[in-house]
């Protein structure tokens, strides 16, 4: 190994946004590097218990997910309406960049050789530039323009043709720049930097995308410096043990469907989803394990077990008949890794895209968008996912290939190449 590096990972966000970078940090630490993570207070214990340094950043993941703008975005479906509402959320994030940057700057000044900002921590690129510090772009979803698929932020599940896809990247870039340029350029002036005329770009530097090419092949029109390296898996839950209630439920009948909507929340959403999920399972004749999540799902059905808190997906998912989830990049990866069929219920942005991809690859009978979700539609999708052996067979094939990838290993190589 080269000389150990001091690595600062910038990963504000909810559990699904933070988890891949925490896993990346654990791997970097095990490779001998000194790792600090800038994150919300909720994740302090996870970071420090893994032997990494915690650096707080302003904000609260749960509050941001439950905000009025975020709730409206989750309910806006896909396409233009989703893109417009997403821009309002972006404008809200832009308003916090000064405080976020100050927290990142304070962490970086404690000593770092290289910074790895996530997409939600992208303001870190400006801080790194001001400090003359190398920064490695590492994102869980693709942002590089291509003719092969539309930008994930638009919320479209499918391609609209080569010309249309490229045009959407251009439009999204302009809109994003207009929504954030005031706050960003004010920050850059405070950091002693000149204004950006368009969206911030790290053209020429290697860009790393942490998802599997088995799920989304690398586009042929991307430049060489754009890499698809495989998932950055969350660190194993070393001290997690399943409850007796959970193991007893698994042993008491056929494999259940696992259902989780992660950090998606919103007023009244838990009650609504709980009712739909319970009835869908009943219609499909299936048992279920429901993760309460931030929406607070619950059920009193004898055939459905509600679980709260952390779960070890590596342990639980392979024992499931199928999985229903919200389509976040990290959860999609975890389910794909487990080798079980899946049904995505997308709410925002990239979830529609990943829902389409798992269907396209043969892991799902199709997504059911949140705005159109009913017990009948979800029940039909679950029945198809579980009763057709082709989905499980294909899921096993893809999982075997995904298991051979080492996304965090590629990041370790990138860090060790920093001069």
URSUL-V645285 format. One record per residue. N is the residue number from 1. D_CENTER is the distance of its C-alpha to the mean C-alpha in whole Angstrom. Layout:
N | D_CENTER
N | D_CENTER
//
This chain:
1 | 30
2 | 31
3 | 31
4 | 29
5 | 26
6 | 25
7 | 21
8 | 20
9 | 16
10 | 15
11 | 11
12 | 12
13 | 9
14 | 9
15 | 8
16 | 5
17 | 5
18 | 8
19 | 8
20 | 8
21 | 10
22 | 12
23 | 13
24 | 14
25 | 16
26 | 18
27 | 18
28 | 20
29 | 22
30 | 23
31 | 24
32 | 26
33 | 25
34 | 25
35 | 21
36 | 20
37 | 17
38 | 17
39 | 15
40 | 16
41 | 19
42 | 17
43 | 16
44 | 19
45 | 20
46 | 18
47 | 18
48 | 22
49 | 22
50 | 21
51 | 23
52 | 21
53 | 22
54 | 21
55 | 21
56 | 20
57 | 19
58 | 20
59 | 18
60 | 17
61 | 13
62 | 15
63 | 18
64 | 15
65 | 14
66 | 17
67 | 19
68 | 21
69 | 19
70 | 16
71 | 17
72 | 19
73 | 16
74 | 15
75 | 18
76 | 19
77 | 18
78 | 18
79 | 20
80 | 22
81 | 22
82 | 18
83 | 18
84 | 21
85 | 19
86 | 16
87 | 19
88 | 20
89 | 17
90 | 17
91 | 20
92 | 20
93 | 17
94 | 20
95 | 22
96 | 21
97 | 21
98 | 24
99 | 23
100 | 20
101 | 22
102 | 25
103 | 23
104 | 21
105 | 25
106 | 26
107 | 24
108 | 25
109 | 28
110 | 28
111 | 28
112 | 25
113 | 26
114 | 23
115 | 20
116 | 16
117 | 14
118 | 10
119 | 10
120 | 10
121 | 13
122 | 15
123 | 18
124 | 19
125 | 20
126 | 23
127 | 23
128 | 23
129 | 26
130 | 28
131 | 28
132 | 29
133 | 26
134 | 24
135 | 21
136 | 18
137 | 15
138 | 12
139 | 9
140 | 6
141 | 8
142 | 11
143 | 13
144 | 17
145 | 19
146 | 21
147 | 23
148 | 21
149 | 18
150 | 18
151 | 15
152 | 12
153 | 13
154 | 16
155 | 14
156 | 17
157 | 16
158 | 19
159 | 21
160 | 24
161 | 26
162 | 26
163 | 27
164 | 25
165 | 22
166 | 23
167 | 25
168 | 22
169 | 20
170 | 23
171 | 23
172 | 20
173 | 21
174 | 24
175 | 22
176 | 20
177 | 23
178 | 25
179 | 23
180 | 22
181 | 25
182 | 27
183 | 25
184 | 24
185 | 28
186 | 29
187 | 27
188 | 28
189 | 31
190 | 31
191 | 30
192 | 33
193 | 31
194 | 32
195 | 30
196 | 27
197 | 29
198 | 25
199 | 22
200 | 21
201 | 21
202 | 22
203 | 23
204 | 25
205 | 23
206 | 21
207 | 17
208 | 15
209 | 12
210 | 10
211 | 10
212 | 13
213 | 16
214 | 17
215 | 14
216 | 15
217 | 18
218 | 18
219 | 20
220 | 24
221 | 24
222 | 22
223 | 24
224 | 24
225 | 22
226 | 19
227 | 18
228 | 15
229 | 15
230 | 13
231 | 10
232 | 11
233 | 11
234 | 11
235 | 15
236 | 17
237 | 18
238 | 22
239 | 24
240 | 22
241 | 25
242 | 24
243 | 27
244 | 30
245 | 29
246 | 26
247 | 28
248 | 31
249 | 29
250 | 28
251 | 31
252 | 33
253 | 32
254 | 30
255 | 26
256 | 24
257 | 21
258 | 18
259 | 17
260 | 14
261 | 12
262 | 10
263 | 10
264 | 12
265 | 15
266 | 18
267 | 22
268 | 24
269 | 20
270 | 21
271 | 24
272 | 24
273 | 21
274 | 23
275 | 26
276 | 24
277 | 23
278 | 26
279 | 28
280 | 26
281 | 26
282 | 30
283 | 30
284 | 29
285 | 31
286 | 28
287 | 27
288 | 24
289 | 22
290 | 20
291 | 17
292 | 18
293 | 15
294 | 15
295 | 17
296 | 20
297 | 20
298 | 24
299 | 27
300 | 30
301 | 30
302 | 32
303 | 30
304 | 26
305 | 25
306 | 23
307 | 21
308 | 20
309 | 18
310 | 16
311 | 17
312 | 17
313 | 15
314 | 17
315 | 20
316 | 19
317 | 18
318 | 20
319 | 23
320 | 21
321 | 23
322 | 20
323 | 17
324 | 16
325 | 12
326 | 10
327 | 8
328 | 5
329 | 4
330 | 4
331 | 7
332 | 8
333 | 9
334 | 10
335 | 13
336 | 13
337 | 15
338 | 17
339 | 19
340 | 19
341 | 19
342 | 16
343 | 17
344 | 14
345 | 15
346 | 13
347 | 13
348 | 12
349 | 11
350 | 9
351 | 9
352 | 13
353 | 12
354 | 10
355 | 13
356 | 16
357 | 15
358 | 15
359 | 18
360 | 19
361 | 19
362 | 21
363 | 19
364 | 19
365 | 22
366 | 20
367 | 17
368 | 19
369 | 18
370 | 18
371 | 20
372 | 23
373 | 22
374 | 25
375 | 26
376 | 28
377 | 25
378 | 23
379 | 26
380 | 27
381 | 23
382 | 23
383 | 27
384 | 26
385 | 23
386 | 25
387 | 29
388 | 28
389 | 28
390 | 27
391 | 23
392 | 23
393 | 25
394 | 23
395 | 20
396 | 22
397 | 23
398 | 19
399 | 18
400 | 21
401 | 20
402 | 17
403 | 19
404 | 21
405 | 18
406 | 17
407 | 15
408 | 15
409 | 19
410 | 19
411 | 17
412 | 20
413 | 23
414 | 21
415 | 22
416 | 25
417 | 27
418 | 26
419 | 30
//
